């Protein structure tokens, strides 16, 4: 599903400047405006000016700005998942999905805050959910568990990816100040008050790095362990219910 706006209203139309207006072009332009000026740039007036069209023309393609936000969120997912096909190794495939999601958000850090918590109900998101749930079903999880575990997986991925994107969206001076804090402030704490932090003082500069990949690995290890435990349980149950030799 790409839009609830009727197809006849979404056909490509030329703007005053001669550009063919389309849903794809509007989303692309919205992403550029957000990247340059932040989420507050997402207005019909500014989009119309950037596209060289009457702002009301945008309503031929989107009901309102929230409808456009959902299309933007789905575009980020679609770009991130382009060319991805799950393989036989479900753990490796989920890992690649996670890394792709993060890369997609880092490519549009200012738009990530608008996108990470939304349900787009569009084609790219639906395809991603289909692949993720399918991978967990292939791992042997029952249907209810596959849905719950996919939700835990994707919420963890989205939350960490959005955090990394939000940091990247900060002004350079603020990012540098946060990094310096681990090298300076945390290196000079009172050992009597903060014995644990003093003990790991040399390692603390690493806190400036993203924990995304380690968090994903922890989650994947837990999923793999649970899948293995389920397999052992099913094998044991099958053995107990098998034919008894005389």
C-alpha positions as CSV (number, residue, x, y, z in Angstrom):
1,X,0.0,0.0,0.0
2,X,1.6,3.2,-1.1
3,X,-1.1,5.8,-0.3
4,X,-4.8,6.1,0.4
5,X,-5.0,8.9,-2.1
6,X,-6.8,7.7,-5.3
7,X,-4.6,6.8,-8.2
8,X,-6.1,9.4,-10.5
9,X,-5.0,12.1,-8.1
10,X,-1.5,10.7,-7.7
11,X,-0.5,10.6,-11.4
12,X,2.5,12.6,-12.3
13,X,1.8,16.3,-12.9
14,X,4.2,19.1,-13.9
15,X,4.8,21.9,-11.5
16,X,5.1,25.6,-12.4
17,X,8.8,25.1,-13.0
18,X,8.1,22.2,-15.3
19,X,9.1,19.4,-12.9
20,X,6.9,16.4,-12.9
21,X,5.3,16.1,-9.5
22,X,5.0,12.7,-8.0
23,X,4.8,10.9,-4.7
24,X,8.4,9.8,-5.0
25,X,9.7,13.3,-5.8
26,X,7.7,14.7,-2.8
27,X,9.2,12.2,-0.4
28,X,12.7,12.7,-1.8
29,X,12.3,16.5,-1.4
30,X,10.9,16.2,2.1
31,X,13.9,14.1,3.1
32,X,16.3,16.7,1.7
33,X,14.5,19.5,3.5
34,X,14.6,17.6,6.8
35,X,18.2,16.8,6.3
36,X,19.1,20.4,5.7
37,X,16.8,22.2,8.2
38,X,15.5,19.5,10.6
39,X,12.0,18.0,11.1
40,X,10.4,21.5,11.6
41,X,11.0,22.0,7.8
42,X,8.3,19.5,7.0
43,X,5.5,21.8,6.1
44,X,3.2,22.0,3.0
45,X,4.3,25.6,2.4
46,X,8.1,24.8,2.4
47,X,7.6,21.7,0.3
48,X,5.6,23.7,-2.2
49,X,8.3,26.3,-2.4
50,X,11.0,23.7,-2.8
51,X,9.1,21.8,-5.5
52,X,7.9,25.0,-7.3
53,X,4.2,24.2,-7.0
54,X,1.2,25.4,-5.2
55,X,1.2,23.8,-1.7
56,X,-2.3,22.5,-2.2
57,X,-1.1,20.3,-5.0
58,X,0.6,18.1,-2.4
59,X,-2.8,17.0,-1.2
60,X,-3.3,15.2,-4.4
61,X,-0.7,12.8,-3.2
62,X,-0.9,12.8,0.6
63,X,-3.9,13.5,2.9
64,X,-1.8,15.5,5.3
65,X,1.7,15.9,6.6
66,X,1.3,12.8,8.8
67,X,0.6,10.8,5.7
68,X,3.8,12.1,4.3
69,X,5.7,11.3,7.4
70,X,4.6,7.6,7.0
71,X,5.7,7.6,3.4
72,X,9.1,9.1,4.5
73,X,9.5,6.4,7.2
74,X,8.7,3.7,4.6
75,X,11.2,5.1,2.2
76,X,13.9,4.8,4.7
77,X,13.0,1.2,5.3
78,X,12.8,0.5,1.6
79,X,16.2,2.1,0.9
80,X,17.8,0.2,3.8
81,X,16.3,-3.2,2.7
82,X,17.0,-2.8,-1.0
83,X,18.6,-5.9,-2.4
84,X,18.3,-7.8,0.9
85,X,17.2,-11.5,0.7
86,X,17.2,-13.7,3.8
87,X,19.5,-16.6,3.6
88,X,19.5,-20.1,5.2
89,X,21.2,-18.8,8.4
90,X,18.4,-17.0,10.2
91,X,20.7,-15.5,12.8
92,X,23.0,-14.0,10.1
93,X,20.0,-12.7,8.2
94,X,18.5,-11.0,11.3
95,X,22.0,-9.5,12.0
96,X,22.1,-8.1,8.4
97,X,18.6,-6.7,8.8
98,X,19.6,-4.9,12.0
99,X,22.7,-3.4,10.4
100,X,20.7,-2.3,7.4
101,X,18.1,-0.5,9.6
102,X,20.9,1.4,11.4
103,X,22.6,2.4,8.2
104,X,19.3,3.6,6.9
105,X,18.7,5.8,9.9
106,X,22.3,7.1,9.9
107,X,21.8,8.1,6.3
108,X,18.9,10.3,7.4
109,X,19.6,11.2,11.0
110,X,17.3,14.1,11.3
111,X,14.4,12.1,9.8
112,X,15.0,9.2,12.1
113,X,13.2,10.8,15.0
114,X,10.1,11.1,12.9
115,X,10.3,7.5,11.5
116,X,11.5,5.1,14.2
117,X,8.3,4.9,16.3
118,X,5.8,4.9,13.4
119,X,3.9,2.0,11.8
120,X,4.0,2.9,8.1
121,X,1.5,0.2,6.9
122,X,3.2,0.5,3.5
123,X,4.9,-1.9,1.2
124,X,8.5,-1.7,2.5
125,X,7.6,-2.0,6.1
126,X,5.2,-4.9,5.4
127,X,8.0,-6.7,3.4
128,X,10.5,-6.2,6.3
129,X,8.0,-7.6,8.9
130,X,7.3,-10.5,6.6
131,X,11.0,-11.4,6.3
132,X,11.7,-10.9,10.0
133,X,8.8,-13.0,11.3
134,X,9.5,-15.6,8.6
135,X,13.1,-15.9,9.8
136,X,11.9,-16.6,13.3
137,X,9.4,-19.1,12.1
138,X,12.2,-20.8,10.2
139,X,14.1,-21.0,13.5
140,X,11.4,-23.2,14.9
141,X,9.5,-20.7,17.0
142,X,5.7,-21.1,17.3
143,X,3.6,-18.4,15.7
144,X,2.9,-16.5,18.9
145,X,6.5,-16.6,20.0
146,X,7.7,-15.6,16.5
147,X,5.6,-12.4,16.6
148,X,6.6,-11.5,20.2
149,X,10.3,-12.1,19.6
150,X,10.3,-10.2,16.3
151,X,8.7,-7.2,18.2
152,X,11.4,-7.4,20.8
153,X,14.1,-7.7,18.1
154,X,12.9,-4.8,16.0
155,X,12.1,-2.5,18.9
156,X,15.6,-3.0,20.2
157,X,17.1,-2.4,16.8
158,X,15.0,0.7,16.1
159,X,15.6,2.2,19.5
160,X,19.4,1.8,19.3
161,X,19.5,3.0,15.7
162,X,17.4,6.0,16.5
163,X,19.7,6.9,19.4
164,X,22.7,6.7,17.2
165,X,21.0,8.8,14.5
166,X,19.9,11.4,17.1
167,X,23.5,11.7,18.3
168,X,24.7,12.1,14.7
169,X,22.1,14.8,14.2
170,X,23.5,17.0,17.0
171,X,25.7,19.9,16.1
172,X,29.4,18.9,15.8
173,X,30.4,20.9,18.9
174,X,27.9,19.0,21.1
175,X,29.0,15.6,19.8
176,X,32.6,16.5,20.5
177,X,31.7,17.8,24.0
178,X,30.0,14.5,24.8
179,X,33.0,12.5,23.6
180,X,35.4,14.6,25.6
181,X,33.3,14.0,28.8
182,X,34.4,10.3,28.8
183,X,38.1,11.3,28.4
184,X,38.1,14.2,30.8
185,X,35.2,14.4,33.4
186,X,35.0,10.6,34.0
187,X,38.8,10.4,34.3
188,X,38.9,12.7,37.3
189,X,36.2,11.3,39.6
190,X,36.8,10.8,43.3
191,X,37.9,7.2,43.8
192,X,36.2,7.1,47.3
193,X,32.9,8.1,45.9
194,X,33.1,6.2,42.6
195,X,35.2,3.1,43.1
196,X,33.7,1.1,40.2
197,X,34.2,3.9,37.7
198,X,37.8,4.4,39.0
199,X,38.5,0.7,38.5
200,X,37.4,0.9,34.8
201,X,38.7,4.4,34.2
202,X,41.0,3.4,31.3
203,X,38.1,1.8,29.5
204,X,35.6,4.6,29.8
205,X,36.5,6.5,26.7
206,X,35.0,3.5,24.8
207,X,31.6,4.7,26.2
208,X,31.7,7.3,23.4
209,X,31.3,4.5,20.9
210,X,27.9,3.1,19.8
211,X,26.7,0.0,21.6
212,X,24.5,-1.0,18.7
213,X,26.3,-4.0,17.4
214,X,27.0,-5.5,20.8
215,X,23.3,-5.0,21.8
216,X,22.3,-6.8,18.6
217,X,24.7,-9.7,19.3
218,X,23.4,-10.1,22.8
219,X,19.8,-10.3,21.5
220,X,20.8,-12.7,18.7
221,X,22.6,-15.0,21.2
222,X,19.5,-15.0,23.4
223,X,17.3,-15.9,20.4
224,X,19.6,-18.6,19.3
225,X,19.8,-20.1,22.8
226,X,16.0,-20.1,23.1
227,X,15.6,-21.7,19.6
228,X,18.1,-24.5,20.6
229,X,16.3,-25.0,23.9
230,X,12.9,-25.3,22.1
231,X,14.5,-27.8,19.7
232,X,15.7,-30.0,22.5
233,X,12.3,-29.8,24.2
234,X,10.6,-30.9,21.0
235,X,13.0,-33.7,20.5
236,X,12.6,-34.9,24.0
237,X,8.8,-34.8,23.7
238,X,9.0,-36.7,20.5
239,X,11.2,-39.4,22.0
240,X,8.9,-39.8,25.0
241,X,5.8,-40.2,22.8
242,X,7.5,-42.6,20.4
243,X,6.7,-46.3,20.1
244,X,7.7,-48.5,23.0
245,X,9.6,-51.6,22.1
246,X,8.5,-54.9,23.7
